[in-house]
Amino acid sequence: MAEDAVLGFLEKNEEISDSGEFAAEHGIDHNDIVNIVKSLHGFRLVDAQDIKREKWVLTDEGKIYAAAGSPEVQLFSAIPPEGISREELQRKVDPSVYKIGCSQAMKNKWVEMGKQLVSRKVQNVDDKVKDLLLKIQDGEAIEQDDIEALKKRKLIAPQIWKGYSVRKGPNYAPKRKKVATDLTRENLQRGDWKELEFKEYNFSAKGQPTEGGHLHPLLKVRQQLKMIFLQMGFEEMPTNNFVESSFWNFDVLFQPQQHPARDSHDTFFLQAPSTTKTLPEDYVERVKRVHEFGGYGSRGYGYDWKREEANKNLLRTHTTAVSSRMLYLLAQKPFAPKKYFSIDRVFRNEAVDRTHLAEFHQIEGLVCDRGLTLGDLIGVLHDFFSRLGMSKLRFKPAYNPYTEPSMEIFSYHEGFKKWVEIGNSGMFRPEMLLPMGLPEDVRVIAWGLSLERPTMILYGIDNIRDLFGHKVDLGLIKKNPICRLGID
């Protein structure tokens, strides 16, 4: 209907000067006219030019005053000829009417606000504000000064009206010819393809966005860390054992069997298989002896070491279990300096909060050589983290059963605006290294950190559950860049 009206009108007339007036004259919704004009313009049946007009409409507050009267008149009407106390006047009118009405009535010199009594200064008033609002509501014109006054009081607001002026286009026809979008077998068989008019191809149109895989921020930072380790000359350790025995996870690290971390509150123990079947017996005996009686300058722990505790299977609580296996294998050969690293998942029975999960990824690095010192460890850590762009580091003395001395590593988190612990480090104790069979002058410096916390710092994420787990927003993974570029 709207299309026939537009094309039919232009057949006998040169122009539709105003689509709004045209819609009103023909009893058609203006939105329908606008949609048809856009369509006809796209096929060049008509040429359309934008029209914009600004008009003033009442705000919600303005509509209330247009119906009930302005606050100043409402207040004036509530004051009897003999006057009224402030308290009673406040009870008679709405609080918002009282506040605005007092201000405007005093400005107009209609009332006098005494300490106790409010009284009229004039006998009668005209509600000019209401009259102006009603005129605007009816579409009548008012003076510019009055518009500015109402606008200042936020009783009116501008509204932009958009429409078109329309003329015949280069492809104008009184009736739109339906164009074909597909060439069918029937068209070819009938031969009517010769008379068909086909819709033009729009080579600028965008197709459906292609779906593809997206790299998770953790995977990107993991790859970045792996490349840093490789560039620093490290070898990657195998980390395919999620299940470890307590022996490799705790005992070989000189961690006593009564240590709180070995309790079920911190560790996930397996029910099936609950124990390991094979361990290197001669090494087990040396580990047992150093726990019970000490050695290599140590007094040990002086308790009855139990093999059944060492046999218990668990989900590894750290990748240091992998490091202990690698150092033991290294000790079975003629010694050669090594630099190892690993990045993989570990499991701890912890309460979940914004910085902790029950499973996370641990990064482990170690250097095994003769004559290493704590200074070498600090230097390696500064080199490692500077390659990640994390130059603000602090170190704090700490205690670990298997390293002495030990240091906690802190980095400044711009999101938290505070220093956040990102890792632990130290030098492996002789009680751990010498039972493996490593030479007495060999030292091992090592550090471990989570993959999640550096990723949170690098990507400005302040809640670990927004990075890893079932609550992660998939949009984050799709939108984040394939790499982070630093521009000086």
C-alpha positions in Angstrom: 0.0 0.0 0.0 2.7 2.5 1.0 4.8 1.5 -2.1 1.9 2.0 -4.5 1.1 5.4 -2.8 4.7 6.7 -3.3 5.2 5.5 -6.8 1.7 6.5 -7.9 2.1 10.0 -6.5 5.4 10.5 -8.3 3.9 9.4 -11.6 1.8 12.5 -11.6 3.9 14.8 -9.4 7.5 15.9 -9.5 8.3 15.5 -5.8 7.2 14.4 -2.3 8.6 17.4 -0.4 8.0 16.0 3.1 7.5 12.3 3.9 5.9 13.2 7.2 3.2 15.3 5.6 2.7 12.8 2.8 2.1 10.0 5.4 -0.4 12.1 7.3 -2.3 13.1 4.2 -2.6 9.4 3.0 -3.2 7.9 6.4 -0.1 5.8 6.4 2.3 5.3 9.3 5.4 7.3 8.7 7.7 4.4 9.6 6.1 2.4 6.8 6.8 5.3 4.3 10.4 5.5 5.6 11.0 1.8 5.1 9.6 1.8 1.5 11.5 4.9 0.5 14.8 3.3 1.7 14.0 0.2 -0.3 13.0 2.1 -3.5 16.1 4.3 -3.1 18.3 1.2 -2.9 16.9 0.0 -6.3 17.3 3.6 -7.7 13.5 3.8 -8.4 13.6 7.0 -6.4 16.1 9.5 -5.1 15.7 10.4 -1.5 17.2 13.3 0.5 17.3 13.4 4.3 15.1 15.9 6.2 15.7 16.7 9.8 13.6 18.9 12.1 14.0 19.6 15.7 10.9 20.1 17.9 10.4 20.4 21.7 8.6 17.8 23.7 7.7 17.7 27.4 9.8 15.7 29.8 8.1 13.5 32.4 8.3 16.4 34.9 7.0 18.8 32.3 4.0 16.5 31.7 3.1 16.5 35.4 3.2 20.3 35.6 1.1 20.6 32.4 -1.6 18.6 34.1 -1.4 19.7 37.7 0.2 23.2 37.4 3.6 24.5 38.0 5.2 24.0 41.5 5.1 27.7 42.3 1.4 28.0 41.5 0.6 24.8 43.5 2.5 26.3 46.4 0.8 29.7 46.1 -2.6 28.1 46.0 -1.8 26.2 49.2 -1.2 29.4 51.1 -4.4 30.9 52.6 -4.8 34.8 52.6 -4.0 34.9 56.4 -0.7 32.9 55.9 0.5 29.5 57.0 3.3 28.1 59.1 6.2 26.4 57.2 5.5 23.1 58.9 1.9 23.0 57.9 2.7 24.2 54.3 5.2 21.3 54.0 2.5 18.9 55.0 0.0 20.3 52.5 2.2 20.0 49.4 4.5 17.3 47.9 8.2 17.7 49.2 9.5 18.2 45.6 6.7 20.8 44.9 7.6 22.6 48.2 11.3 22.9 47.4 11.0 24.0 43.8 7.8 26.0 44.5 9.4 28.1 47.3 12.4 28.9 45.1 10.3 30.0 42.1 7.6 31.8 44.1 10.2 33.8 46.0 12.0 34.5 42.7 8.6 35.8 41.2 8.0 37.8 44.4 4.7 36.0 45.0 5.3 35.0 48.6 7.3 36.0 51.7 9.0 33.4 53.7 9.1 34.5 57.3 10.8 32.6 60.2 7.5 31.1 61.3 4.9 32.2 58.7 4.6 32.0 54.9 2.3 34.7 53.4 1.2 35.9 50.0 2.6 39.1 48.6 0.1 39.3 45.7 -3.6 38.3 45.5 -3.6 36.4 42.2 -1.1 34.8 39.9 -1.2 33.4 36.4 0.4 30.0 35.7 2.5 31.0 32.7 4.6 27.8 32.9 1.6 25.6 32.6 0.3 27.6 29.6 3.6 27.4 27.8 3.8 23.6 28.4 0.3 23.1 27.0 1.2 25.1 23.9 4.3 22.9 23.3 2.2 19.8 23.9 -0.3 21.1 21.2 2.5 21.8 18.8 2.2 25.6 19.0 5.2 27.9 18.7 6.5 29.9 21.7 9.1 32.6 22.1 12.8 31.6 22.2 13.2 33.2 25.7 10.4 31.0 27.0 12.0 27.9 25.4 15.3 28.7 27.2 13.6 29.2 30.5 11.7 25.8 30.3 14.8 24.1 29.0 16.8 25.4 32.0 14.2 23.9 34.3 14.4 20.6 32.4 10.7 20.7 31.6 11.2 20.3 27.9 13.8 18.4 25.7 14.6 18.5 22.0 13.4 15.7 19.8 14.9 15.2 16.3 12.4 14.2 13.6 13.8 12.5 10.5 12.1 12.1 7.2 12.8 12.4 3.4 12.0 14.4 0.3 11.6 12.1 -2.6 12.0 12.4 -6.4 12.0 10.0 -9.3 15.1 8.0 -9.7 16.9 6.8 -12.9 15.1 3.4 -12.7 11.7 4.9 -11.9 8.6 2.9 -12.9 5.0 3.3 -11.7 5.2 -0.3 -10.5 8.3 -2.1 -9.2 9.2 -5.0 -11.3 10.1 -8.1 -9.2 13.7 -9.0 -10.0 15.0 -12.6 -9.8 17.6 -13.6 -7.4 18.2 -17.2 -8.7 18.4 -18.8 -12.1 16.5 -22.1 -11.8 16.3 -25.2 -13.9 12.7 -24.3 -14.7 13.8 -20.9 -16.1 16.1 -22.7 -18.5 13.6 -25.3 -19.5 10.9 -22.8 -20.2 13.3 -20.3 -21.9 11.9 -17.4 -19.8 15.4 -16.6 -18.5 15.8 -14.3 -21.5 13.1 -11.9 -20.1 14.2 -12.2 -16.5 15.7 -9.2 -14.8 18.2 -10.3 -12.1 19.1 -8.5 -8.9 22.5 -6.9 -9.0 25.3 -8.4 -7.1 26.5 -6.4 -4.1 30.2 -7.1 -4.1 30.7 -4.8 -1.0 28.3 -6.9 1.1 29.9 -8.8 4.0 29.1 -12.4 4.3 28.5 -14.4 7.5 31.5 -14.2 9.9 33.6 -17.3 9.7 33.8 -19.5 12.8 37.1 -20.7 13.9 39.1 -21.8 16.9 40.4 -19.2 19.4 43.4 -19.3 21.6 42.8 -19.1 25.3 44.9 -16.4 27.1 46.4 -19.2 29.2 47.6 -21.1 26.1 49.1 -18.0 24.7 51.0 -17.1 27.8 52.0 -20.8 28.2 53.5 -20.8 24.7 55.2 -17.4 25.4 56.8 -18.9 28.5 57.8 -22.0 26.7 59.6 -19.9 24.1 61.3 -17.9 26.8 62.6 -21.0 28.5 63.8 -22.4 25.1 65.5 -19.2 24.3 67.3 -19.3 27.6 68.6 -22.8 26.8 66.2 -24.9 28.9 65.0 -28.4 28.0 61.3 -29.4 28.6 60.6 -32.2 31.1 57.9 -34.8 30.4 54.8 -34.0 32.5 52.4 -36.8 31.5 52.0 -38.2 35.1 49.1 -36.4 36.7 49.0 -39.3 39.2 52.1 -39.6 41.4 53.1 -41.6 44.4 53.7 -39.8 47.7 57.3 -40.9 47.4 58.1 -38.8 44.3 55.7 -36.0 45.3 56.8 -35.6 48.9 59.4 -38.0 50.4 62.2 -37.5 47.9 61.8 -33.8 48.5 62.7 -34.3 52.1 59.2 -33.4 53.2 58.3 -35.2 56.4 55.4 -37.7 56.4 53.6 -35.7 59.1 53.8 -32.5 57.2 50.3 -30.7 57.0 50.5 -30.4 53.2 50.3 -34.2 53.0 47.0 -34.3 54.8 43.8 -35.1 52.9 42.7 -31.5 53.5 45.4 -30.3 51.1 45.9 -33.3 48.8 43.6 -35.4 46.6 44.4 -39.1 47.3 43.3 -41.8 44.9 41.0 -44.7 45.8 41.9 -46.9 42.8 44.8 -47.6 42.4 45.4 -46.4 45.9 49.1 -47.4 46.0 52.1 -47.6 43.7 53.6 -50.9 42.7 57.3 -50.2 42.0 59.9 -47.8 43.4 63.7 -47.9 43.1 64.4 -49.8 46.3 68.0 -48.7 46.9 66.9 -45.1 46.5 63.9 -45.6 48.8 66.3 -46.9 51.5 68.6 -43.8 51.2 65.5 -41.5 51.4 64.2 -43.4 54.5 67.6 -43.2 56.2 67.9 -39.4 55.7 64.4 -38.8 57.0 64.9 -40.9 60.1 68.6 -40.3 61.0 69.8 -37.4 58.7 73.1 -37.3 57.0 75.1 -34.9 54.7 75.3 -32.5 57.6 71.6 -32.9 58.6 70.0 -34.4 61.7 67.0 -35.6 59.8 63.5 -35.6 61.4 64.0 -38.4 63.9 60.7 -40.3 63.3 59.7 -43.7 62.1 59.4 -43.4 58.3 56.6 -45.6 56.8 56.8 -47.2 53.4 53.0 -47.5 53.2 52.7 -43.6 53.4 55.2 -43.3 50.5 53.3 -45.8 48.4 50.0 -43.8 48.5 48.9 -42.5 45.1 47.7 -38.9 44.7 47.1 -36.2 42.1 50.4 -34.3 42.0 50.4 -31.2 44.1 53.3 -29.6 42.2 55.5 -30.3 39.2 58.5 -30.5 41.5 57.6 -34.2 41.5 58.6 -34.2 37.8 61.9 -32.4 38.7 62.7 -35.0 41.4 62.4 -37.8 38.8 64.6 -35.9 36.3 67.3 -35.2 38.8 67.3 -38.8 39.9 67.7 -40.0 36.3 70.5 -37.3 35.8 72.3 -38.7 38.8 72.5 -42.2 37.3 74.8 -41.0 34.5 78.1 -39.2 34.5 77.2 -35.6 35.6 76.6 -32.9 33.0 75.0 -29.5 33.8 71.3 -29.2 32.8 68.6 -26.6 32.6 65.0 -28.1 32.8 61.5 -26.6 32.7 57.9 -27.8 32.7 54.5 -26.2 32.4 51.5 -28.4 33.3 48.5 -28.9 35.6 48.7 -29.6 39.4 45.9 -30.2 41.9 45.3 -29.0 45.5 42.3 -29.4 47.7 41.9 -25.6 48.4 38.9 -23.4 48.9 38.0 -21.5 45.7 38.2 -17.8 45.7 39.2 -14.9 43.4 42.9 -16.0 43.4 42.7 -19.8 44.1 41.3 -22.8 42.3 41.5 -26.5 43.1 43.5 -27.1 39.9 45.9 -24.8 38.2 49.0 -24.7 36.0 52.4 -24.6 37.5 55.6 -23.4 35.8 58.8 -25.1 37.0 62.3 -24.2 36.2 65.6 -25.5 37.5 69.3 -25.2 36.8 71.7 -28.0 37.9 75.4 -27.2 37.9 78.5 -26.9 40.1 79.1 -23.9 42.3 75.7 -22.2 41.9 74.6 -19.6 44.5 71.5 -17.6 45.5 72.8 -14.7 43.4 72.6 -17.0 40.4 68.9 -17.7 41.2 68.0 -14.0 41.6 69.7 -13.2 38.3 68.0 -16.0 36.4 64.6 -14.9 37.9 65.1 -11.3 36.9 66.1 -12.4 33.4 63.1 -14.7 33.1 60.5 -12.3 34.3 61.9 -9.3 32.4 61.3 -11.3 29.2 57.7 -11.4 30.2 57.5 -7.7 30.7 57.3 -8.0 34.5 60.2 -5.9 35.8 58.7 -5.0 39.3 60.0 -7.9 41.4 60.5 -8.4 45.1 61.9 -11.4 47.0 61.0 -12.4 50.5 62.8 -15.1 52.7 60.6 -18.2 53.1 60.6 -21.7 54.3 60.3 -24.9 52.2 61.1 -28.4 53.3 63.2 -29.1 50.2 65.0 -25.8 49.6 67.4 -23.8 51.7 67.7 -20.8 51.4 64.1 -20.2 50.0 62.5 -17.1 48.6 58.9 -16.1 47.7 58.6 -14.0 44.5 56.3 -11.0 44.3 55.2 -8.9 41.4 53.2 -5.6 41.4 49.7 -6.1 40.1 48.4 -2.9 38.4 44.8 -4.1 38.7 45.0 -5.0 42.5 47.3 -2.0 43.1 49.4 -4.1 45.4 52.2 -6.7 45.4 51.0 -10.2 44.6 52.9 -13.4 45.3 53.5 -15.1 42.0 56.0 -17.9 42.8 58.4 -19.7 45.1 62.1 -20.4 44.7 65.2 -21.7 46.4 68.2 -24.0 46.3 67.5 -27.7 46.7 68.7 -29.1 50.0 71.6 -31.6 50.2 69.2 -34.0 52.0 67.3 -34.1 48.7 70.2 -34.1 46.1 72.8 -36.3 47.7 70.6 -39.4 48.2 69.9 -39.3 44.5 73.6 -39.8 43.8 74.6 -36.3 42.5 78.1 -35.1 43.2 78.6 -33.2 46.5 79.6 -29.9 44.7 76.5 -29.9 42.5 73.9 -27.3 43.4 70.4 -26.9 42.0 68.5 -23.6 41.9 64.8 -23.9 41.1 61.6 -21.9 41.1 57.9 -22.6 40.6 55.0 -20.3 39.9 51.4 -20.6 38.6 50.6 -19.9 35.0 47.3 -18.2 36.0 48.7 -15.3 38.1 51.2 -13.9 35.4 48.3 -14.2 32.9 46.0 -12.3 35.2 48.7 -9.6 35.5 49.4 -9.4 31.8 45.7 -9.3 30.8 44.4 -7.1 33.6 42.1 -9.8 35.1 41.4 -9.6 38.8 39.4 -12.8 39.4 40.9 -16.2 38.5 37.3 -17.6 37.8 37.0 -15.1 34.9 40.1 -16.8 33.4 39.8 -20.5 34.1 36.8 -22.7 34.8 33.1 -23.1 33.9 32.3 -19.4 34.5 34.6 -18.0 31.9 33.0 -15.7 29.3 33.7 -17.2 25.9 33.6 -13.7 24.5 36.8 -12.9 26.3 38.5 -15.8 24.4 37.1 -14.7 21.1 37.9 -11.0 21.4 41.4 -11.0 22.9 44.2 -10.5 20.4 46.3 -13.4 19.1 49.3 -11.6 20.5 50.0 -8.6 22.7 52.0 -5.9 21.0 53.9 -3.4 23.1 54.4 0.0 21.5 56.9 2.5 22.8 
